[in-house]
Amino acid sequence: MNTQQMPGSQNQSSFAATLRAALVHNAVWPISVLVLILVVNAIVAPAFFSIRIQDGRLFGSMIDVLYRGTAPAMIALGMAVVIGTKGIDLSVGSIVAVVGSVIAWRIKEGDPHLVILFTALAVGIVCGMWNGLLVAVLDIQPIIATLILMVAGRGIGLMVNLIYGGTDPSFESELLQGLSVGNIGLIPTRLILFVVIFAGLWLLLRRTALGLFIESVGGNPAAAQLAGIPSRLIKFSAYTISGFMTGWAGIILTADVHTSDPVKVAMFSELDAILAVVIGGGSLMGGRIYLGMTLLGALVIQTMVTSILMSGMPPEYNLIIKALLVLIILLLQSNNFRAAVIALLGRRK
């Protein structure tokens, strides 16, 4: 009789083990929260899921989530690389401001727009290299090193605007606005651009040794140095990649509004990027890069923002609800919190 019960007991034990393994996976809780937000939207605003074709392109709240989340996701992916080295980049919003001001400046000077595109990317890369120089070469703490450009960057953008006597100058660029607000068939161009950039970054980090080197430097820099990994060069490369990704975000956000606004553009983007990495299971202690999970974190944040705007709630509630949502996700991801809840429930039983 005991022999007959053993297979069932083993199946139950195997199922319980599988369930426990699933519950501790980094993706479970962000996906659960995303599903919960979508379910609430289905009840409160069924139109959230409606997608229509208008003027030859797709429209709808779900499309808007992907559309508006493209630039923040690019910034978050660059942040994930930096955090992988046990660093941080507080200057990403200011880099976007500098990139936008340079775009407006060079368009007014009459440069070819393809040249302006590469110039804007170069500005983002140079800003990333500046941060990398301070962190990797001069050994300044990342939070302080990037704080310098965070404070100065928006001022630099304002100064660039004032060089040609304009404040928040507007412009027109068929190329840049085509990349930002244009579409190929029914699909917004920026989504296609994002897929290409994401694929390139994934290949760079997962099909070359760079990703492993970054995680090694972030996880145990002393051991990485002993293994012959050039830690300073790897950290420098991480900040350069972040600058490149932020440069693309700056191009999209600037072309989106047809103007350079160093004061308001990408406000709090550095915080959203860090939150996206953390929601995706990344640790500020470094050692791991979760590109897909970071993308999921950015999607959770953008879905929540779009939902709040559609609900008719005042935008001021956005930050409060965002903070509460992030707190809930982090608590659910915390092993200590889950253990405390289980222990408390066990005592009550």
N, C-alpha and C positions, 0 to 999 in steps of 0.2 A: 504494500500500500504506500509506504514511504517512497519506494522506487517510482511509483506512478506519479507522485506529486513533485518529484524533483524537476522534471522538465518545465512544469508551470512555474515553479519557484525561480528557476534559472531565467525564464523569460521575463518574469516580473523584475528580477534583479537587474537584468540587462536593460530593460526599459527604463527603470529608475536611474541607472547609471547614465544612459543616453540623455534622459531628461535633465539631469544635473549638469552634464557637460554642455547641453544646449543653453541652459539658463546662465551659465557663467561666460558664454561667448560674448565678445565685445559687441557684436552686431545685434544681439537679441533685443536689448532695451531701446536703443535708438530706433530700430525698426518698429518696435511695439508702440513707442510714442508717436512715430510718424503715422502708423495705422490708426491710432486713437484720434489724432488730429483730423485725418481724412474722414473717419466715421462721424465725428462731431460735425464736420462740414456737410456731410451727406444729410444729416438731420436738420441742421440749422439753415444751410444754404445749398439746396440740391443743385442749383445752377453752377456750383463750384466745379462740377465735373463735365459741364457741357462744353463741347468743342465745336466750333463752326469755322467755315471758310469765308473770309471776307477780303476783298481786294487782292485775291490771289495768294493768300497766306492763312495759316492757322491762327485762330484766336480762341481764348478761353483762359480761365483761371489756372488750370493745370499747365497750359503752355506758358502763362505769365510767370509761374513759379520757376520753370526751367529758364525762361528768358531773363528774368531779373536776377536769378541766382548764378548766372554764368560768371560775371566779374567777381563776386565774392568767393565763388568756388576756386577761381584761379589764384586769388590771393591766399586762400586757405591752403591750397596745395603747396604753394611756395613756403608758407609758414610751417607746414608739416615737415618739409625737408630740413628747415632750420632747427625746429624743435627736435628732430632726429639726432642732431649733434649736441643736444642739451643746451641749445641756445634759444633765443627769442628775438623777434623783430617787431619793435613798436613803431617803426617808421613807415609801414606800408601805405597808410593813408596819406602821409606827406609825399611819398614818392608818386602816388597817383596825382596829387596836386601839381607837383613839379612837371610831370609828363604832360599834363593838360595845358599848362601855361606855355611850355615849349612848342606844343602843337599849334596853339593859336598864334604864337609869335611868328613861327616859320611860315605859316599859311599867309599871314599878312605880308611877310617879306617876299612872297611869291615863289617859294621853293616848290619843286615838283612834289606832288603828294605822296608818291612812292618813296621818295627820299625822306619826306617828313615821317612816314611810317617807320622806316629803319632808324631815323634819328630818335624818335620817341622810344623805341625799344632800346637803343643805345643809352639813352638817359636813364632808363630803368636799370639797365645792367650796371652802369657806372655808379648809381646810387647803391646797388647791392654790393659792388666791389668796395665802395667806401666803408660800408658797414663791415664787410669781411676784413678789410685792412685793420680797422680798429679792434675787432674781436680776435682775429687769428694772428695778426702780426704784432700788434701792440699789447695784446693780452688784457684789453679792457673788458670788464664784465659786459655781456651782451645786452642786458637791460639798460645799462648806462650808455653804452656805445650807440645803440639804436635810438635811445631817447634824444641824443644830440640832433639827429636828422629829423626826428619826429617834431621837435620844437622848432627847428630852423626851416624845415622843408616848406611849410605853408607860407612862411615869410619870403622864402626864395621865389615861390610861385607868384606872390603878389608883386615882388620887385620886377620879375620878368614881365608881368602884365604892364607895369608902369613904365617900362623901357620905351614902349611905343605909345604911351599916353592914354591907355585904356583901362577900364575897370570891368571885369567880367566880360571880356570881348567875345562876340559871337563870330562864327565862321561857317562856311559851307565847304564840304569836301566829299565829292562823290565816292572816292575810294574808301576813306575812313568811315563815312556814314554807311556805306554799303556793307562794310564788315560788321558794323554795330547794329544798325536798324534795318538793313536790307534782308532779302530772303532769296534762297535758291529753290525754285519750285514753291512748295508749301512750307518749307522748313526755314526758320530764321537763320541767317548766315552765321550769327554768333554761336549758335549751337553746333554747327558743323565745325567752325573754327575751334571751339572748345574741345570737341571730340579729337580733332587732329593734335592739338597741343597736349591733351591728357595722354593720348597714345604715345606721343613722343617722349613725354616725361616718364611714363611707365616703362617704356623700352630702355631709357637711359638708366633708370634705377634698378630694374629687374633683369635686364639682359646684359648689363655690364657690371664690373666690380664696384662701381661708384656707390650704388645703394648699400652694398655690404660694408664698404669702407665708412660711409656716413654713420651707419648703425653701430659699427665697431668703435668709432671715435666717440659717439654719444654714450654708448654703454660702458666702455672701460677705456678711457684715453691712454692710460699708462700701458695697458696690455697692447693697445693698438700701436703705440709708439715702439714698443719692444718687437712687435711683429713686422716692423718696417713700414707701417702705413704713415704717410706724411700728414700728420694731424692738422697742421696749420693750413696746408693746401686744401685739404678736404673741407675744413670749416669755411675757408675762403670761397670754395666752389659752391657750398650750400647757400651762402648769402647772395652769391651771384645768381644762382638759379631763382632764388626768391625775388630778386630785383627784376629778372627777366619776366617771371610770371606776373608780377605787379605792374610791369610796363605794359603788358597786354591788357590787363584790367584797366589801366589808365587810359589806353586808347579807346576801349569800348565805352567806358563811362563818359569820357570827354565828348566823343562823337555822338553819344546818345542824346546829350543836351545841347549840342552845337555851341558850346561856350566853355571858357575856362573860368572856373570858380574855385580858387584855391582854399577858400574859407570853409565851404560846405561840402565839397565833393569828398566822397568816401569817408565821411565822418563816422567814427567808431568802427571802421573796417578792420583795424588791428584787433579789436576785442572780438568781433564776430569771427575772425579767422582763427584766433586762439580757441574760442568756444567750439568751433567746428572740429578742430583737431581733437580737443578733449572729449567732446561728445562721441567722436569716432573711436574712442578708446586709447588715444595717444596719451603719453605721459610727458609732463614737462621735465622729467628726469632724463629724457632722451633714450636712445638705444633702439628705437623702432620707428619705422615710417609706414603709416597706414594710408595709402593713397585712396583706395576705394572707400574705406571707412570715413576718411575726412570728407570725401564727396558726399557721403550719406549724412554726415553732420551738417554740412552746408545746406543740404536739401531740407533737413528738418527745420533749420532756422528760417530759411526762405519760405517754406510752406506755412510756418507759424505766422510770419510777418504778413504774408498775403491773406491768410485767414482773418487776422485781426482787422486789416483794412477793409475786407469784404463784409465783416460783421457790423461795420458802422461804428465801432468803438473809437474813441479819440486816440490819435497816434501816440499820445503821451503814455498810454497803457502798454504800448509795445515793449518798452524797455523793462517794465516791471514783470510782465508776463514772460518775457524772454528769460529774465533772471530766474524766475520760479521754475520754468521748464527745464533750464539747464541744471538747476539744483536737484530737481527730481531725477533727472537722468543720471547725474553723478552719484546720487545716493543709491540708485538701483544698481549701478555698476560697482559700487564699493563692496568688497568682500566683507569688511568689518561691519558695515551697516546691515547687510543681509544676515550675517551670523548673529548679530544682536537681535534682529527681529525674530529669527528662528528660535533663539534662546528664550526670548520673552514669551513667544507663543507656547513653547514647551513648558514653561513654568505655569502658565495659565491652565494648560491641560491637566 
